[in-house]
């Protein structure tokens, strides 16, 4: 019994030392925003989807922590980008990074035998391999976007869609979380739709 009490006290002290986790703050932030929607049916669907995203992120974080001993859920700063192609709303590239580590994966859906959509997750390299002409190196907008988000340069990000056809473009949702004391402050930004081009430069 004594050992159990000590164990519970240690858990309480650990939780107190870290305070609010990122997922706790992120979930509250997203659900509070969803509550501002006037349509009850839409609000219910959005909140259900948000909760499923939180469960997904929790699974990803726990898996990453067990493999690399780094916990995104208590990192001081977290950047999160959802990159969703306009022509395929059921698929997203997701990039999560802190000042130390980066997670990159693709979220998708496939039809199960029951006819319902079932979520699938495919891990992929942070910088994807791209075929390039000989004598050229690849310069990706994806890298530039990450740099701009890290600098919170939303003005430049919003200009990425200027003068471009939106056929095949992407919708991007950006979340930035900073630990302030024992809690997180979260900011978000959803720029207008734009295309992430692959560009080349002669070596």
Secondary structure per residue as TSV (DSSP state, phi and psi in degrees):
chain	resnum	aa	ss	phi	psi
A	1	X	-	360.0	-41.9
A	2	X	H	-61.2	-42.4
A	3	X	H	-62.6	-37.5
A	4	X	H	-64.5	-42.8
A	5	X	H	-63.5	-42.6
A	6	X	H	-62.5	-41.6
A	7	X	H	-61.8	-43.1
A	8	X	H	-64.8	-40.4
A	9	X	H	-63.9	-40.3
A	10	X	H	-64.0	-41.0
A	11	X	H	-61.8	-41.7
A	12	X	H	-64.7	-42.5
A	13	X	H	-65.6	-38.8
A	14	X	H	-63.2	-44.9
A	15	X	H	-64.7	-39.8
A	16	X	H	-66.4	-37.0
A	17	X	H	-65.6	-34.4
A	18	X	H	-89.7	-25.1
A	19	X	-	70.6	-141.4
A	20	X	S	-69.1	137.5
A	21	X	-	-87.4	162.7
A	22	X	H	-60.5	-44.8
A	23	X	H	-65.0	-35.6
A	24	X	H	-61.3	-47.2
A	25	X	H	-67.0	-42.3
A	26	X	H	-65.3	-42.5
A	27	X	H	-62.5	-46.6
A	28	X	H	-62.3	-43.7
A	29	X	H	-59.3	-48.2
A	30	X	H	-67.9	-42.5
A	31	X	H	-69.2	-36.5
A	32	X	H	-63.0	-38.7
A	33	X	H	-68.8	-37.7
A	34	X	H	-64.9	-32.5
A	35	X	T	-65.5	-14.9
A	36	X	T	-81.1	-10.8
A	37	X	-	-70.5	134.4
A	38	X	S	-80.9	-34.6
A	39	X	-	-74.3	116.5
A	40	X	H	-61.9	-42.7
A	41	X	H	-64.8	-45.3
A	42	X	H	-63.6	-43.6
A	43	X	H	-59.0	-42.3
A	44	X	H	-64.1	-42.5
A	45	X	H	-65.5	-43.7
A	46	X	H	-63.0	-42.8
A	47	X	H	-66.4	-36.4
A	48	X	H	-64.3	-41.9
A	49	X	H	-66.7	-40.4
A	50	X	H	-60.8	-44.8
A	51	X	H	-62.8	-36.1
A	52	X	H	-68.6	-35.3
A	53	X	H	-65.8	-39.3
A	54	X	H	-63.7	-43.4
A	55	X	H	-61.1	-41.6
A	56	X	H	-62.2	-47.6
A	57	X	H	-63.0	-38.9
A	58	X	H	-61.2	-42.8
A	59	X	H	-63.1	-43.7
A	60	X	H	-62.6	-46.5
A	61	X	H	-62.3	-44.1
A	62	X	H	-64.9	-40.6
A	63	X	H	-63.8	-43.1
A	64	X	H	-65.6	-40.4
A	65	X	H	-63.9	-41.7
A	66	X	H	-66.9	-29.2
A	67	X	H	-86.7	-39.1
A	68	X	H	-121.4	0.6
A	69	X	S	58.5	36.0
A	70	X	-	-128.8	128.0
A	71	X	-	-107.3	104.0
A	72	X	G	-62.3	-27.3
A	73	X	G	-67.2	-16.5
A	74	X	G	-125.5	15.7
A	75	X	-	-65.3	151.1
A	76	X	S	-68.7	-35.6
A	77	X	E	-136.6	133.6
A	78	X	E	-134.2	132.4
A	79	X	E	-113.4	137.6
A	80	X	E	-138.0	125.8
A	81	X	E	-123.6	126.2
A	82	X	E	-104.0	120.5
A	83	X	E	-113.8	104.8
A	84	X	E	-112.7	116.5
A	85	X	E	-62.1	136.5
A	86	X	T	-61.7	-33.8
A	87	X	T	-82.3	-6.7
A	88	X	-	-142.3	77.6
A	89	X	T	-65.8	-11.2
A	90	X	T	-92.8	9.6
A	91	X	-	-129.7	138.8
A	92	X	E	-143.3	137.7
A	93	X	E	-85.1	132.5
A	94	X	E	-123.1	127.1
A	95	X	E	-122.7	126.0
A	96	X	E	-127.6	129.6
A	97	X	E	-147.8	158.8
A	98	X	-	-125.4	-161.6
A	99	X	S	-78.0	-1.9
A	100	X	S	-126.2	-47.8
A	101	X	-	-125.0	162.0
A	102	X	E	-136.0	137.9
A	103	X	E	-118.8	136.0
A	104	X	E	-138.3	130.8
A	105	X	E	-158.3	167.3
A	106	X	E	-111.1	131.3
A	107	X	E	-104.1	131.0
A	108	X	E	-143.0	-176.5
A	109	X	E	-136.8	146.0
A	110	X	E	-134.4	156.6
A	111	X	E	-82.7	125.5
A	112	X	-	-81.6	176.5
A	113	X	T	-64.6	-24.1
A	114	X	T	-82.2	-4.9
A	115	X	S	91.2	0.0
A	116	X	S	-94.9	155.4
A	117	X	E	-74.1	133.0
A	118	X	E	-121.4	130.5
A	119	X	E	-72.7	138.9
A	120	X	E	-126.4	148.7
A	121	X	E	-127.9	127.4
A	122	X	E	-121.5	120.2
A	123	X	E	-78.1	147.7
A	124	X	-	-149.5	161.9
A	125	X	-	-62.4	150.6
A	126	X	S	-60.7	-47.2
A	127	X	S	-104.5	110.1
A	128	X	-	-70.6	146.7
A	129	X	-	-75.8	126.8
A	130	X	-	-126.5	130.3
A	131	X	-	-65.7	137.1
A	132	X	-	-136.9	153.4
A	133	X	-	-63.9	150.4
A	134	X	T	-63.1	135.8
A	135	X	T	86.2	5.5
A	136	X	E	-123.0	153.7
A	137	X	E	-117.5	154.0
A	138	X	E	-88.2	132.4
A	139	X	E	-117.5	114.4
A	140	X	E	-102.1	143.1
A	141	X	H	-66.2	-26.3
A	142	X	H	-61.0	-44.4
A	143	X	H	-62.7	-41.8
A	144	X	H	-64.0	-39.5
A	145	X	H	-62.7	-41.8
A	146	X	H	-62.2	-41.7
A	147	X	H	-63.3	-43.5
A	148	X	H	-64.7	-40.5
A	149	X	H	-65.0	-41.9
A	150	X	H	-59.9	-32.9
A	151	X	T	-89.3	-3.0
A	152	X	T	57.6	37.0
A	153	X	-	-89.2	71.8
A	154	X	H	-70.6	-26.5
A	155	X	H	-62.5	-45.4
A	156	X	H	-68.3	-40.2
A	157	X	H	-59.1	-41.1
A	158	X	H	-68.9	-17.2
A	159	X	T	-89.1	-5.9
A	160	X	T	-63.2	-23.6
A	161	X	T	-93.0	0.5
A	162	X	T	-64.9	130.2
A	163	X	T	68.4	19.7
A	164	X	-	-118.0	146.3
A	165	X	-	-68.5	139.1
A	166	X	-	-87.7	-0.5
A	167	X	T	-64.9	120.0
A	168	X	T	82.7	10.0
A	169	X	-	-75.0	179.0
A	170	X	E	-125.8	149.6
A	171	X	E	-99.5	130.3
A	172	X	E	-119.3	130.8
A	173	X	E	-117.2	127.4
A	174	X	E	-117.9	133.2
A	175	X	E	-129.5	134.0
A	176	X	E	-127.8	126.8
A	177	X	E	-121.6	130.6
A	178	X	E	-121.7	135.5
A	179	X	E	-77.9	126.3
A	180	X	E	-123.0	102.6
A	181	X	T	70.7	-124.5
A	182	X	T	-99.0	2.9
A	183	X	E	-122.6	174.0
A	184	X	E	-111.0	142.9
A	185	X	E	-105.8	128.8
A	186	X	E	-118.0	133.3
A	187	X	E	-119.6	150.2
A	188	X	E	-140.0	157.7
A	189	X	E	-154.5	135.5
A	190	X	-	-126.4	93.9
A	191	X	-	-69.9	169.0
A	192	X	-	-67.3	159.0
A	193	X	-	-59.2	139.2
A	194	X	B	-151.3	167.0
A	195	X	-	-103.4	135.5
A	196	X	-	-92.7	101.2
A	197	X	-	-79.0	151.6
A	198	X	E	-99.3	120.1
A	199	X	E	-117.6	158.6
A	200	X	E	-125.0	153.3
A	201	X	E	-137.6	135.9
A	202	X	E	-65.9	133.6
A	203	X	-	-75.4	360.0
